[in-house]
Amino acid sequence: MKELRLKKKKSQKDIAKVLGITRPAYVRYETGNREPGLKVISELAEYYNVPPSVFFISDVKGFNIDKEQNIDKLYQFFQLRLYDMDNLTFLFRARLMEQQEKFAYDKQNDVSEKRFKDFVKALEQIHNDLERVKARLLPVFMPRSFDDVLKEPKLRFEEYKEWARRITS
């Protein structure tokens, strides 16, 4: 948030005014002491003319899932994307809760269906990243199938069988 605000040469007070909140409330969003709801994220995305995913998908500059060879970095990226997914699904659950009759608090996640579809696309992006990293990590952490588990013992068995055949022939 801060990078976008500074790029646009705006103060925290300016952005708070755009959102219709106090400067201290905005500062809590910008410093990470409070998570904004879908509504605030949507308004910020519209104001800065960026996709909403910019605000909740952790940016890892220069990271390429398909080319990264360091297993620790891949695993850290996987954990980061899980965190992103948890945050977004929490906001989705909050939106559902707010839609219940007699909801007593201010609605923080009430956004248009069009904007909500943007959030769903972001969730799909997170999911795709997770699947791609999982595909890279799976062979390292566990065999792809039960056949892979048995592959080496099976090859050794075939080799022993061949030797046994040769010896007995």
C-alpha positions as CSV (number, residue, x, y, z in Angstrom):
1,M,0.0,0.0,0.0
2,K,2.7,2.4,1.0
3,E,4.6,1.9,-2.3
4,L,1.5,2.7,-4.3
5,R,0.7,5.7,-2.2
6,L,4.2,7.1,-2.5
7,K,4.3,6.5,-6.2
8,K,1.1,8.6,-6.5
9,K,2.7,11.2,-4.2
10,K,-0.2,11.1,-1.7
11,S,-0.2,11.4,2.1
12,Q,-1.8,8.9,4.4
13,K,-4.4,11.5,5.2
14,D,-5.2,11.8,1.4
15,I,-5.8,8.1,1.1
16,A,-7.8,7.9,4.3
17,K,-10.1,10.6,3.0
18,V,-10.6,8.6,-0.3
19,L,-11.6,5.6,1.8
20,G,-13.7,7.6,4.2
21,I,-11.8,6.6,7.2
22,T,-9.5,8.3,9.7
23,R,-5.7,8.6,9.1
24,P,-4.9,6.3,12.1
25,A,-7.2,3.6,10.7
26,Y,-5.5,3.8,7.3
27,V,-2.0,3.7,9.0
28,R,-3.0,0.4,10.7
29,Y,-3.8,-1.0,7.2
30,E,-0.5,0.3,5.7
31,T,1.6,-1.0,8.6
32,G,-0.1,-4.4,8.7
33,N,-1.6,-3.9,12.2
34,R,-5.0,-4.5,10.7
35,E,-6.2,-6.3,7.6
36,P,-8.4,-4.4,5.2
37,G,-11.7,-6.0,4.1
38,L,-12.6,-6.7,0.5
39,K,-14.4,-3.3,0.3
40,V,-11.3,-1.3,1.3
41,I,-9.1,-3.4,-1.0
42,S,-11.6,-2.9,-3.8
43,E,-11.6,0.9,-3.3
44,L,-7.8,1.1,-3.2
45,A,-7.5,-1.0,-6.4
46,E,-10.0,1.3,-8.1
47,Y,-8.2,4.4,-6.9
48,Y,-4.7,3.2,-7.9
49,N,-6.1,1.5,-11.0
50,V,-4.5,-1.9,-10.2
51,P,-5.9,-5.4,-9.8
52,P,-7.1,-6.1,-6.2
53,S,-4.6,-9.1,-6.0
54,V,-1.8,-6.5,-5.6
55,F,-3.0,-6.0,-2.0
56,F,-3.1,-9.6,-0.8
57,I,-0.8,-11.7,-3.0
58,S,2.7,-11.5,-1.6
59,D,5.0,-10.2,-4.3
60,V,8.3,-12.1,-4.6
61,K,10.4,-10.1,-7.1
62,G,12.3,-12.2,-9.6
63,F,10.9,-15.5,-8.4
64,N,10.2,-18.0,-11.1
65,I,8.4,-21.2,-10.0
66,D,9.5,-23.2,-13.1
67,K,13.2,-22.2,-13.0
68,E,13.9,-22.0,-9.2
69,Q,16.2,-24.8,-8.2
70,N,16.6,-24.1,-4.5
71,I,14.1,-26.4,-2.6
72,D,14.1,-24.1,0.5
73,K,13.0,-21.1,-1.7
74,L,10.3,-23.1,-3.4
75,Y,9.0,-24.3,0.0
76,Q,9.1,-20.8,1.4
77,F,7.1,-19.5,-1.7
78,F,4.6,-22.4,-1.2
79,Q,4.2,-21.3,2.5
80,L,3.7,-17.7,1.4
81,R,1.0,-18.6,-1.1
82,L,-0.8,-20.7,1.6
83,Y,-0.8,-17.6,3.8
84,D,-2.2,-15.6,0.9
85,M,-4.9,-18.1,0.3
86,D,-5.8,-18.2,4.0
87,N,-6.1,-14.4,4.1
88,L,-8.3,-14.3,1.0
89,T,-10.6,-17.2,2.0
90,F,-11.0,-15.5,5.4
91,L,-12.3,-12.4,3.6
92,F,-14.6,-14.6,1.6
93,R,-16.0,-16.2,4.7
94,A,-16.4,-12.8,6.3
95,R,-18.3,-11.7,3.2
96,L,-20.7,-14.6,3.6
97,M,-21.2,-13.9,7.3
98,E,-21.9,-10.2,6.6
99,Q,-24.6,-11.3,4.1
100,Q,-26.6,-13.0,6.9
101,E,-29.7,-11.4,8.1
102,K,-29.3,-9.2,11.2
103,F,-25.6,-8.7,10.8
104,A,-24.9,-6.1,13.4
105,Y,-21.5,-4.6,12.3
106,D,-20.4,-2.4,9.4
107,K,-19.9,-4.5,6.3
108,Q,-16.2,-4.6,5.4
109,N,-16.5,-7.1,2.5
110,D,-19.5,-5.9,0.6
111,V,-18.3,-5.4,-3.0
112,S,-19.9,-5.6,-6.4
113,E,-20.2,-8.9,-8.1
114,K,-17.9,-7.7,-10.9
115,R,-15.2,-6.8,-8.3
116,F,-15.8,-10.1,-6.4
117,K,-15.0,-11.9,-9.6
118,D,-11.6,-10.1,-9.6
119,F,-11.0,-11.6,-6.2
120,V,-12.0,-15.0,-7.4
121,K,-9.5,-14.7,-10.2
122,A,-6.8,-13.8,-7.7
123,L,-7.8,-16.9,-5.6
124,E,-7.4,-19.0,-8.8
125,Q,-3.9,-17.4,-9.4
126,I,-2.9,-18.4,-5.9
127,H,-4.2,-21.9,-6.3
128,N,-2.4,-22.3,-9.6
129,D,0.9,-21.1,-8.0
130,L,0.4,-23.6,-5.2
131,E,-0.2,-26.4,-7.7
132,R,2.9,-25.5,-9.8
133,V,5.1,-25.4,-6.7
134,K,3.6,-28.6,-5.3
135,A,4.4,-30.3,-8.6
136,R,8.0,-29.2,-8.3
137,L,8.3,-30.2,-4.6
138,L,6.4,-33.5,-4.7
139,P,9.1,-35.6,-6.3
140,V,11.6,-34.2,-3.8
141,F,9.6,-34.9,-0.7
142,M,7.7,-38.0,-1.7
143,P,7.5,-40.5,-4.6
144,R,4.9,-39.7,-7.3
145,S,3.3,-43.1,-6.9
146,F,3.5,-46.4,-5.1
147,D,5.3,-47.8,-8.1
148,D,8.0,-45.2,-7.6
149,V,8.5,-46.5,-4.0
150,L,8.9,-50.0,-5.4
151,K,11.0,-49.1,-8.4
152,E,14.5,-49.6,-7.0
153,P,13.7,-52.7,-5.0
154,K,11.9,-54.1,-8.1
155,L,14.9,-53.4,-10.3
156,R,17.2,-55.1,-7.7
157,F,14.8,-58.0,-7.5
158,E,14.9,-58.4,-11.3
159,E,18.7,-58.2,-11.2
160,Y,18.9,-60.8,-8.5
161,K,16.4,-63.0,-10.4
162,E,18.6,-62.7,-13.5
163,W,21.7,-63.6,-11.6
164,A,19.9,-66.5,-10.0
165,R,18.8,-67.7,-13.4
166,R,22.3,-67.5,-14.7
167,I,23.8,-69.3,-11.7
168,T,21.3,-72.1,-11.9
169,S,21.6,-72.5,-15.7
